[in-house]
């Protein structure tokens, strides 16, 4: 079952810009963490933003075959676009396929009191 995040509508409204900015690589992540540490919406998207950033970095590992590099690059770009749209539009939705993995980063803790 997916984690439950109790993010207030005021956090969403005040955090939309920083949530979107968090997807712009390590620099965007750091800016969001420094400026909006108390905003749960920004922290949710900050932890999600690490997935496309990590995938982008993996592309440059030595010995990575060209076709793997291409597939990982396309996946990173697609996740970046999806996250960017979700962040700026106020959606609290994990990224496809790897978003659940981002919960393990522990940046924004979920409220699993309703979990089975």
N, C-alpha and C positions, 0 to 999 in steps of 0.2 A: 504494500500500500504506500502511496506517495505521502511524503511528509506534509504536515499542515502548517502553513505560515500565517500567523495572525498579524497581518500588516494593515495598519489603519489607512483609511482613505486620505488622511492628511499627510502621512508619510509618502504615499504614492504621488500625490499632487506636488509636494515640495521636492520630491526626489527624482522626478522624471528625467530632468536634464543630466544629473550626475549618473543615473542608471545607464543612460545611453552612452555617456562619455566613458564609463567603465569598460566598455567593449573595445576601446582603442588601445589594445596591447598593454604592456606592462605600465607605460606612462599613464594611460587612462585609469588603470586599476589603482595605481598609487594616488592619483589625484582624487578619485572617488573615496578611497580609504581615509585620506587625510582630511578631506573637507566634510564628509558625511558619515562618520563612523557611527553616529547614534540613529541613523535612519535605516530601519530594517529593510525597506524596499531597495535602497541603494546597496546594502550589504548582500541581499539576495542576488541582485544582478552582478555584483562584484564577484561572488563565488562562481556564478554561471560563466562570467567572462573569462575565467581562467582556462576553460575547456578549449575554445578556439585559439587562445594564445599559446597554450601548450602544444596543440596540434600544429600550429604555424612553426613553432621552434623545432618540432620533430622533423619537419621537412628538410631541415638543414643539417641533420646528422650525417656524418660521413658514411658512405657505403649504402645509402638508401637507394634502392632501385628507382629508375625514372618513373615507371608506372605507379609505384607506391607513392612517390613524391607528388605526382599529379592527383591521385585520388585523395590523399591527405590534404593537399592544398585546396581542392574543391570542397571537401568536407569542412575545413576550417573557414573558408569564405562563406559557405552557406550558413554555418552556425553563427558566424559574425553578423550576417545580415538579419537572421531570425532574431538573435539576441538584441541587436540594435533596434529593430522595430518593436519588439516586446518592451524594451526599456523605455523608449520614448513614448509609447502608447499606454503605459500604465498596466501592463499585463504581468501577473505573477504566475508564470508558466515556465517550467524547466525546459531547457533545450532538448530537442529530439535525440533519442538514443543515449547520449552521454550526460544529460542534465541531472539524472538521478545520481550519477557518480560524483557530481559536484557537491552534493550534500555532505560527502565525507570530508571535504576541506574544512568544515567546521567554522566558517566565517560568520554565517548567519544560522543560528540554531533554530530548528523547527520546534513547534509545539506539538509533540506527538501524543498528547493526552487523549486524543480521540482515536488513536491507532488501535487496530485489533490486536 
